[in-house]
Amino acid sequence: MNAITSTVKLHLNQRFNTFITPLLIAGTVALISVGISLVFWRAGSLPGTPGWIQGSQANPGIVYALVGFLVYFGVASVATTFPFALTLGTTRRAFVTGTLAWYALTAAYIAVIFAVLNALEQVTDHWFVGFYIFDVHVLGAGDTTRLLLTVFLGVLTALTIGGVFGASWVRFGARGPQFIAVGLLLVVGIALLVVIADLAELIAAFELWWLVVAAGAVIVASAVGSWLLLRPAIVR
């Protein structure tokens, strides 16, 4: 347990990237979204109208902007920290477990921040002028429970995916991430071939809990994959 806690603390030394960078990215996207809203306002669209609300809530930019950084952060958290952790006496299993715990803490932190900002947005009637930043469909359209679950699982999924790519780089060098990328493309391609005939029916029957199950499966698979890759890895 002490080794796991030490790994979490080691990752938490990256305070700026853990606590500040996600906020800066979210803030930048928020400003861009406000700028776009102002353009539409000047073009004749009126805040508060059905068309304005529908268009504003369909904006997924706040999510897309974070995903790239989070995957990169997951890669770096393994590729740069793993060798140092071993020199400090951390076991490979403790490193993987501690890294997963740190991913969960980071995901919880970002989820809570988003929930607070969403609450402020609604309390202020969307920043007093009808601008939708966090009250968007992809984050639950104002539903706090859905937002917390969506952000937590989304962040955790992105970090663990990055982590397994980082582990593959530690294990195999530059070829590791390439192998995983090709493997993922093959899996996705085969899956599409299997379901393509029934795709319309699947879309019609879609339930949100499917995404929860899919995210859980990806998180578990990525964590196990990281462990399997790091267990025999030679630190260079």
N, C-alpha and C positions, 0 to 999 in steps of 0.2 A: 504493500500500500504506500509506503514511503517513497518507493521508486516511481510509482505512478504520479503521486503528488509532486514530486520533484520534476517530472516531465512536464506536468501542467504549468508549474512555475517557470520552467525554462521557456516554454512557449509564450507565457505572459510577459516575458521580457520584451517582446515585440509590441509594446504598448501602443505605439502610434498606429501601426497597421491594424491592430486588434480593435482599438476603441475609437480612433479618430478618422482613419481613412474611409470606413463605410459611411460615416456621417458626412464627410466632405463630398463623397460621390453622390449620396442621396440629396445633399443640399444643392449640388451643381445641377442635377437632373431636375430638381424642384424649380430652380431659377429658369432653366431652359423651358420647362413646362409653362411657367408663368409668362415667359416671353412669347411663346407660341399662342397662349390664350389671349395675350394683349393684341397680337396681330389679328386674330379672328374677331376680337372685340372691335378693333378699329375697322375691320372689313364689314361690320354690320351685324355680327352674331351677338346675341344678348345673353349675358349670364343669367342662369336660372331657368331658361326656357328648356323644354324637353330635348330639343336638338343639341343644345349646348351641353346639357348633363350627360346625354348618351355618348356624345363624342368625347367628352372629358374623361368619363369613367372607362372608356375603351382604351385609354393610353397606358401601355405596359412599360413605359420607359424606365420607371423607377426600379423595376425588377431586372430588366435586361442589362442596365448599366452596372449592377452589382455582380451579376453572375460571372462575368469575365474576371473581375478582380478576385472573387472568392475562389474560383478554380485555380488561378495563379497562386493565391495565398496558400491554398492547400498543397500545391506542388512544392512551393518554397519551404513550407513548414516541415516537410519530410526531407527534401533533398539537402537543405542547408543545416538542419538541426540534428538529424540522425547521427552523423559521424561524431559531432560534439557530445551528444548525449551518451554515446557508448564510451567515450574517453572519460566521462564522469562516473562510469560504473553502472549506468542504467542498462537493464536487460532489454532484449529486443521485444519481448512480450510486454514489458512495462512501458516501453516507448510507444508501442502501437496503442495500448489501452489508454495511456495518459494523453496521447495525441487525440484520440477519439473523444475523451472527456473534455479536452480543451476545445475541440470543434463544437461540442454540445454547449459549452459555456458561451462561446462566441455567438452561436446561433440564438441562444436564449437572450443574450444582451441585445442583439440587433432586433429580435422580435419585440422585445419590450420597448425599445426606442421607437420602433415603427408604430406600436400600439399607442404610445403616449402622443406621438405626432398626429396620428389619426384622430385621437380623442380631441386634441386641440383644434384640428381642422373642423370637426363637427360642432364643437362648442362655439367656435367663432363663425359658424355658418359659412364654412369654407373660406377662411381667411378674410371674412367681411365683404368679399367681392364675388364669391361664387367660383373660386378656382379649386379644381379637384386635383390633388397631388397624391394623397394616400388613400382616399376614399374612392378606389377604382376597382373594377371587376376582378382583376387578377389578384387583388389582395383581400377579396371578400366583400367589396362594395359597402364598407362601413361596419360589417359584422366583426367585432373585436375577436371573438373566439376563432373564426375562420382566418382572420389576419394573423393571429399568433401562431396557429398551426401551420399556415401556409409559409410564413416567413421562417419559422424554426426549421421545418422540414426542408424547405428550399435551400436555406443557407447550409444546413448540415449535409445535404446531398451534394451541393457544389464543392464544399470543402473536402468531403471524403473522396469524391471523384478526383479532385486535384491531388489528394494524398496518394491514391493508388498509382496515378501517373508519376508522381515524385518517387514512389517506391520502385517503380519499374525502371526509372532512370538510375537510381542507386544500384539496382541489381544488374542491369544490362547495358547501362550507358544510354546513348542517344537512340539505340535500337528499341529499347524498352517501350517508350511512349508510342513509337511507330507501330510496334506489334499490337499494343492495346487498341490504338485507333483503328487499325485494319480489322482487328477482331470485332470491335463494336460495329463497324460498318457492315461486316458480314452478318452479324446477329440481327441488326436492324433490317437489312435487306431480306434475309430469310423470313423474319417475322412479318414483313410487309407482304411477301409472296404468299404466306400462309393465310393472312387475314384479308387480303385485298378484295376477295370475292364477297366477303361479308362486312366490308368496312362501313357501308352506309347504315346497316343494322346496328353495328357496334357503337357508332356515333350517336344514333338515336337512343340507344339504351344506356349511354354513358352516365356513370354516377361518380360524384366527387371522391368517394372512398376508394375508388380505383387508384387515384393519384396517391393517396396515403399509402396504400399497399405497395404501389410501384416505388415510391420514395423509400419506404422501409426496406424493400428488397435491394435497391441500389446501395443504400447505406451499409447494410450487412455485407453484401457482396464486395463492396469496395474495402471495407475494414478487414474482412477475411483475406482479400487479395493482397492488401498491404502487408499483412502478417506473413503470408506465404512467400511474398517477394523479399521481405527484409530478413526473414529467418536465416537464409543461407547467404545473404549479401556480404560481400567483402568490402570493408571500408577502405577507400582509397585516399 
